[in-house]
Amino acid sequence: EALSGKNVTVVSGGDPTIYGMASLILQKALKAGIEVEIIPGITAAVSASSLLGAPLTLDFGVISLSDILVPWEQIARRLEALASADMVIVIYNPASHLRLWQFGAAIDILLKKYDGQTPVGIVKNGYRKEQEVKITNLHKLKGISIDMNTVLIVGNSQTKLVNNKMINPRGYKL
């Protein structure tokens, strides 16, 4: 449609540049000489963080457990690196009906570096009608129902729970 001169809009959930469609659209459009305007959205990491409290106020890493486009071995190495750095970790695409074992494998990787009591925020369908928000810990995570619409935020050694909100203190003296 764009090649015929029409204005075309591609809409995807979250931010189009963070695990979104912008890369694919740009690759196709730029090859064809089509001008593209990307309008940012609110990424699931930011919306999940706001529902859980303030877990992303320090350095954090974002990773997808989907091994459709990235080999699992590479995902596992990246997850190990984030955990070794004591980073708060945002996990996208933790499981789907075709990808079930990766979530358990990811928890096992995290438990090698983080205490089992490390807080984990679970946001399913953030800011949608079916929204679910829960905070648990790494030890209890394996039995939780998750899907592609779930974002997890795994705290680090600094993460505190205050009135059922995850907080990463910034070091200010209060």
C-alpha positions in Angstrom: 0.0 0.0 0.0 2.8 2.4 0.8 4.4 1.7 -2.5 1.2 2.8 -4.2 1.6 6.2 -2.5 -0.9 5.6 0.4 -0.1 6.6 4.0 0.1 3.4 6.0 0.1 2.8 9.8 1.5 -0.2 11.5 0.4 -0.5 15.2 2.0 -2.8 17.7 1.8 -3.1 21.5 4.3 -1.3 23.6 7.1 0.7 22.0 7.8 -0.1 18.4 11.5 0.1 18.9 11.7 -2.3 21.9 10.9 -5.9 20.8 8.5 -4.2 18.4 8.0 -4.0 14.6 10.0 -0.8 13.9 13.1 -2.8 12.8 11.2 -5.0 10.4 9.3 -2.0 8.9 12.4 0.1 8.6 14.3 -2.7 6.8 11.6 -3.2 4.3 10.6 0.5 3.8 14.1 2.0 3.5 15.1 -0.6 0.9 12.0 0.5 -1.1 12.7 4.2 -0.6 9.7 4.8 1.6 9.8 7.4 4.3 9.0 6.2 7.8 8.0 8.1 11.0 8.3 6.1 14.2 6.1 7.3 17.0 7.2 6.0 20.4 4.9 4.2 22.8 5.3 3.2 26.4 7.3 0.0 26.7 6.0 -2.8 28.9 9.1 -2.5 31.2 8.1 1.1 32.1 4.4 0.3 32.5 5.1 -2.8 34.6 7.5 -0.9 36.8 4.9 1.8 37.5 2.4 -0.9 38.6 4.9 -2.6 40.8 6.4 0.5 42.5 9.8 1.7 41.6 12.1 -1.2 40.8 13.8 0.4 37.8 15.3 3.4 39.5 18.8 2.0 39.2 20.6 0.2 36.4 18.6 -2.6 34.9 18.7 -5.0 31.9 15.9 -6.1 29.6 15.9 -9.6 28.0 13.4 -11.7 26.0 13.2 -15.4 26.6 11.9 -16.0 23.1 14.3 -18.2 21.2 12.5 -17.9 17.9 15.0 -15.4 16.6 17.8 -15.7 19.1 19.4 -19.1 20.0 18.6 -20.2 23.6 22.4 -20.6 24.4 22.9 -16.9 23.6 19.8 -15.9 25.8 21.1 -18.0 28.7 24.6 -16.4 28.5 23.1 -12.9 28.5 20.8 -13.8 31.4 23.8 -15.1 33.3 25.7 -11.9 32.6 22.9 -9.7 33.9 22.5 -11.8 37.0 26.3 -11.8 37.6 26.2 -8.0 37.5 23.4 -8.0 40.2 21.2 -6.1 37.7 17.4 -5.7 38.1 16.2 -7.8 35.1 13.1 -7.2 33.1 12.0 -10.3 31.3 9.8 -10.1 28.2 8.2 -13.1 26.4 8.7 -15.5 29.3 6.6 -18.3 27.8 4.1 -19.3 25.2 2.1 -22.3 24.4 5.0 -23.5 22.2 7.9 -22.4 24.5 7.4 -23.7 28.1 10.8 -25.0 29.3 12.7 -21.8 28.8 11.0 -20.1 31.8 12.1 -22.8 34.2 15.6 -22.8 32.8 15.8 -19.0 33.2 14.7 -19.3 36.9 17.4 -21.9 37.4 20.0 -19.5 36.0 18.8 -16.7 38.2 18.8 -18.9 41.4 22.6 -19.5 40.8 23.3 -15.8 41.4 20.3 -14.4 43.4 18.8 -15.3 46.7 15.6 -17.3 46.5 13.8 -14.5 48.4 14.7 -11.9 45.7 11.4 -10.1 44.9 9.9 -10.7 41.5 7.1 -8.6 40.1 4.7 -10.2 37.6 2.5 -8.0 35.4 0.1 -9.7 33.0 -1.8 -7.5 30.5 -0.5 -4.3 32.1 -2.9 -1.4 31.7 -5.5 -3.6 30.0 -8.9 -4.8 31.2 -7.4 -8.2 32.1 -4.5 -6.7 34.1 -3.0 -8.8 36.9 -0.2 -7.6 39.2 1.6 -9.8 41.7 4.8 -9.8 43.7 6.4 -13.0 44.7 10.0 -14.3 45.0 12.3 -16.4 42.9 11.6 -19.6 45.0 7.9 -19.3 44.3 8.1 -18.4 40.6 8.0 -21.8 39.0 4.4 -22.4 39.7 3.1 -19.1 38.4 1.0 -18.9 35.3 2.6 -16.7 32.7 2.3 -16.1 28.9 3.5 -13.8 26.2 1.5 -10.9 27.7 3.5 -11.2 31.0 6.4 -9.1 32.0 8.6 -10.0 34.9 10.8 -7.7 36.9 13.4 -9.6 38.9 14.8 -7.4 41.7 18.5 -7.4 42.8 20.3 -7.4 46.1 19.1 -3.8 46.7 15.4 -4.3 46.0 13.1 -3.8 49.0 9.4 -4.6 49.5 7.6 -1.8 51.2 3.8 -2.1 51.6 3.8 -4.6 48.7 5.7 -2.3 46.3 9.1 -3.1 44.9 11.6 -0.3 45.5 15.2 0.1 44.5 16.5 2.8 46.8 18.7 5.4 45.0 20.9 6.1 48.0 19.4 9.5 49.0 19.4 10.2 52.7 15.8 10.6 53.8 
